[in-house]
């Protein structure tokens, strides 16, 4: 797998750990992984970190990392993220968590204000990863 983060010279500077574009050349053995929207709930559906968007984002990034690990990859394999928050003023708190987790990754990323399906959840994140063929 060859990954290239793309920021045209005419483009505005990204305000966080993301890239305007990510090009990935797939090779035999590479795996394209789609990560469904993750929220901060426990095994019984109870909301974790209520009223704490940064805490919910932290739980979600831990879950994304666990899914990636189960598929043989890691957080550095993320190529695209979609982050949904219920209030615009959660941007800074959630972005700080994203930037800490993705400081060396810079996937394509979008944050949107939206109502979420799970009551009490303030953040939901889905994404795409390309897990490169790793020698045994």
C-alpha positions in Angstrom: 0.0 0.0 0.0 1.2 3.5 -0.9 -0.5 6.4 0.9 -0.2 10.0 -0.1 -1.8 12.9 1.8 -2.7 15.6 -0.6 -2.9 19.3 0.2 -2.8 21.5 -3.0 -0.7 24.7 -2.6 -3.7 26.8 -3.3 -5.7 25.1 -0.5 -6.1 26.7 3.0 -4.0 25.2 5.8 -5.9 22.4 7.6 -6.8 23.4 11.2 -6.2 20.0 12.7 -4.8 16.6 12.0 -6.4 15.9 8.7 -5.7 16.1 5.0 -7.9 17.6 2.3 -7.3 14.4 0.3 -5.7 10.9 0.8 -4.7 8.8 -2.2 -4.1 5.1 -1.6 -2.6 2.7 -4.1 -3.8 -0.7 -3.2 -1.6 -3.8 -3.7 -2.4 -7.5 -3.5 -3.2 -8.4 0.1 -4.3 -4.9 1.2 -7.6 -4.7 3.0 -10.2 -2.0 2.7 -12.0 -1.7 6.0 -15.2 0.3 6.5 -15.9 1.3 10.1 -19.5 1.8 11.0 -20.6 4.8 13.2 -19.4 4.3 16.7 -20.9 5.9 19.8 -20.0 5.9 23.5 -22.4 3.3 24.9 -21.8 0.3 27.2 -22.8 -3.3 26.5 -26.3 -2.5 27.8 -26.8 0.6 25.7 -26.1 3.0 28.5 -24.4 6.2 27.5 -20.8 6.5 28.7 -19.4 9.9 29.6 -22.7 11.7 29.6 -22.5 15.5 28.9 -18.8 15.1 28.0 -18.1 15.3 24.3 -14.4 14.9 24.7 -14.9 11.8 26.9 -17.3 10.3 24.4 -14.8 11.0 21.6 -12.0 9.2 23.6 -14.2 6.1 24.0 -15.0 6.1 20.3 -11.3 6.4 19.3 -10.5 3.5 21.6 -13.3 1.5 19.9 -12.1 2.4 16.4 -8.6 1.3 17.4 -9.9 -2.0 18.7 -11.8 -2.7 15.5 -8.7 -1.8 13.4 -6.5 -4.1 15.6 -9.0 -7.0 15.2 -8.7 -6.5 11.4 -4.9 -6.6 11.7 -4.3 -2.8 11.5 -4.1 0.3 13.7 -5.1 3.9 13.9 -2.4 4.8 11.4 -4.4 2.9 8.7 -7.3 5.4 8.8 -7.7 7.2 5.5 -11.1 8.9 6.1 -13.2 9.9 9.1 -16.7 11.4 9.4 -17.4 12.9 12.8 -20.9 13.9 13.9 -21.5 16.1 16.9 -24.8 17.3 18.2 -23.7 20.9 18.9 -21.3 23.1 17.0 -19.5 24.2 20.2 -18.3 20.6 20.8 -15.9 21.1 17.9 -12.9 22.2 19.9 -13.2 19.4 22.5 -13.7 16.6 20.0 -11.1 18.1 17.6 -8.5 18.0 20.4 -9.2 14.3 21.0 -9.0 13.6 17.2 -5.8 15.5 16.9 -4.1 13.6 19.7 -5.2 10.2 18.3 -4.3 11.2 14.7 -1.2 13.4 15.2 0.8 11.2 12.7 -2.1 10.1 10.5 -3.9 13.0 8.9 -6.8 11.2 7.2 -9.4 13.0 5.2 -11.9 14.2 7.8 -15.2 15.9 8.1 -17.1 17.1 11.2 -20.8 17.7 10.9 -23.4 19.0 13.4 -26.3 16.5 13.4 -28.9 14.9 15.5 -27.8 11.4 16.4 -29.9 8.2 16.7 -28.8 7.3 20.2 -30.3 9.6 22.9 -27.6 11.1 25.1 -24.8 10.5 22.6 -23.1 13.7 21.6 -20.5 12.3 19.2 -20.5 9.6 16.5 -17.6 8.6 14.2 -17.3 6.4 11.2 -14.4 5.9 8.8 -12.5 4.0 6.2 -9.1 2.4 6.6 -6.7 0.6 4.3 -4.7 -2.1 6.1 -1.5 -2.8 4.2 -0.3 -6.3 3.6 2.1 -7.0 6.5 4.7 -9.7 6.2 4.2 -12.6 8.7 
